[in-house]
Amino acid sequence: MVVDQLREPLSDEELDRLFQAFADTTRRDIVRRVTVGEYSVSGLAALYAMSFAAVQKHVAVLERASLVSKEKRGREQIVRANHDGLQKARRLLDEYEVIWRQRADRIADLLAETAAPESGNTQSGNTNQQGRNQQD
């Protein structure tokens, strides 16, 4: 399994939470916004055409994935980026990129190896064999 090749593998539950969190446009936008600065949940809710409760649910999904943290400050709940969680996600995606680049390089090597004999002696060898077969 690809995850086994990672330095600090995440559990299947952590991976599910992470990819579920990034699977939604609103949640990705919330992450982008809170990496720049803190937002109250009500401040975030004012930015989207959805209810306050819906935004709270998105924030909760991001919290479960450890991408944001929420702190109660007075009457407001302040959302901020969880840099440890974001670094973990970045590291995971970087490692996936390395794995897929290695696979793409290997496929390119295999294609080059496969293409090389066709332009070299093998093709003429096949032609010679075909010629012999026609003579027999």
C-alpha positions as CSV (number, residue, x, y, z in Angstrom):
1,M,0.0,0.0,0.0
2,V,1.3,3.5,-0.9
3,V,0.7,4.8,2.6
4,D,3.2,2.2,4.0
5,Q,6.0,4.0,2.0
6,L,5.4,7.3,3.8
7,R,7.8,8.5,6.6
8,E,5.1,9.0,9.1
9,P,2.1,7.1,7.8
10,L,-1.3,8.4,8.7
11,S,-4.0,5.9,9.8
12,D,-6.8,5.1,7.4
13,E,-9.1,7.2,9.5
14,E,-6.8,10.2,9.4
15,L,-6.5,9.9,5.6
16,D,-10.2,9.6,5.2
17,R,-10.7,12.7,7.3
18,L,-8.1,14.7,5.4
19,F,-9.3,13.8,2.0
20,Q,-13.0,14.3,3.0
21,A,-12.0,17.8,4.3
22,F,-10.3,18.7,1.0
23,A,-13.0,17.3,-1.1
24,D,-15.3,20.3,-0.7
25,T,-14.8,23.7,-2.3
26,T,-16.1,25.6,0.7
27,R,-13.8,23.8,3.1
28,R,-10.8,24.4,0.8
29,D,-11.7,28.1,0.7
30,I,-12.0,28.2,4.5
31,V,-8.6,26.7,4.9
32,R,-7.1,29.2,2.4
33,R,-8.7,32.1,4.3
34,V,-7.6,31.0,7.8
35,T,-4.0,30.4,6.7
36,V,-3.9,34.2,6.0
37,G,-5.6,35.2,9.2
38,E,-8.0,34.3,11.9
39,Y,-11.8,34.4,11.3
40,S,-14.7,34.1,13.6
41,V,-17.2,31.4,12.6
42,S,-19.8,34.2,12.1
43,G,-17.3,36.1,10.0
44,L,-16.8,33.0,7.8
45,A,-20.6,32.5,7.6
46,A,-21.0,36.0,6.2
47,L,-18.7,35.1,3.3
48,Y,-20.8,32.2,2.0
49,A,-24.3,31.8,0.7
50,M,-25.2,29.2,3.3
51,S,-26.4,29.2,6.9
52,F,-24.3,29.7,9.9
53,A,-24.9,26.1,10.9
54,A,-23.7,24.9,7.6
55,V,-20.5,26.8,8.0
56,Q,-20.1,25.5,11.5
57,K,-20.4,21.9,10.1
58,H,-17.7,22.7,7.5
59,V,-15.4,24.0,10.3
60,A,-16.1,20.9,12.3
61,V,-15.0,18.7,9.4
62,L,-11.8,20.7,9.1
63,E,-11.2,20.5,12.8
64,R,-11.6,16.7,12.8
65,A,-9.0,16.6,10.0
66,S,-6.7,18.7,12.2
67,L,-6.5,21.4,9.5
68,V,-8.0,24.2,11.6
69,S,-8.5,24.8,15.3
70,K,-11.3,26.7,17.0
71,E,-11.0,28.7,20.2
72,K,-13.8,30.4,22.1
73,R,-13.0,34.1,22.6
74,G,-15.8,35.9,24.4
75,R,-19.0,35.2,22.5
76,E,-17.3,34.2,19.3
77,Q,-15.5,31.1,18.1
78,I,-12.3,32.0,16.4
79,V,-11.0,29.7,13.6
80,R,-7.3,29.6,12.7
81,A,-5.1,27.3,10.7
82,N,-3.5,24.4,12.4
83,H,-0.1,24.6,11.0
84,D,1.0,21.1,12.3
85,G,-2.1,19.6,10.5
86,L,-1.4,21.5,7.3
87,Q,2.3,20.5,7.4
88,K,1.3,16.9,7.8
89,A,-1.1,17.2,4.8
90,R,1.6,18.9,2.7
91,R,4.1,16.2,3.6
92,L,1.6,13.5,2.7
93,L,0.9,15.1,-0.7
94,D,4.6,15.7,-1.4
95,E,5.3,12.1,-0.7
96,Y,2.4,11.0,-3.0
97,E,3.9,13.3,-5.7
98,V,7.3,11.6,-5.3
99,I,5.7,8.2,-5.6
100,W,3.7,9.1,-8.7
101,R,6.7,10.8,-10.3
102,Q,8.8,7.6,-9.8
103,R,6.0,5.6,-11.3
104,A,5.7,8.0,-14.3
105,D,9.5,7.8,-14.8
106,R,9.4,4.0,-14.6
107,I,6.6,3.9,-17.2
108,A,8.6,6.2,-19.5
109,D,11.6,3.9,-19.0
110,L,9.6,0.9,-19.9
111,L,8.1,2.6,-23.0
112,A,11.6,3.6,-24.1
113,E,12.9,0.0,-23.6
114,T,9.9,-1.3,-25.5
115,A,10.3,1.2,-28.3
116,A,14.1,0.7,-28.7
117,P,14.0,-2.9,-30.0
118,E,11.4,-2.1,-32.7
119,S,13.8,0.4,-34.3
120,G,16.8,-1.8,-33.9
121,N,17.8,-5.3,-34.8
122,T,14.8,-7.1,-33.4
123,Q,12.5,-5.9,-36.2
124,S,14.9,-7.0,-38.9
125,G,15.2,-10.3,-37.0
126,N,11.5,-10.7,-37.2
127,T,11.6,-9.8,-40.8
128,N,14.2,-12.4,-41.4
129,Q,12.2,-15.0,-39.5
130,Q,9.1,-14.1,-41.6
131,G,11.2,-14.5,-44.8
132,R,12.3,-17.9,-43.7
133,N,8.8,-18.9,-42.8
134,Q,7.6,-17.8,-46.3
135,Q,10.4,-19.9,-48.0
136,D,9.5,-23.0,-46.0
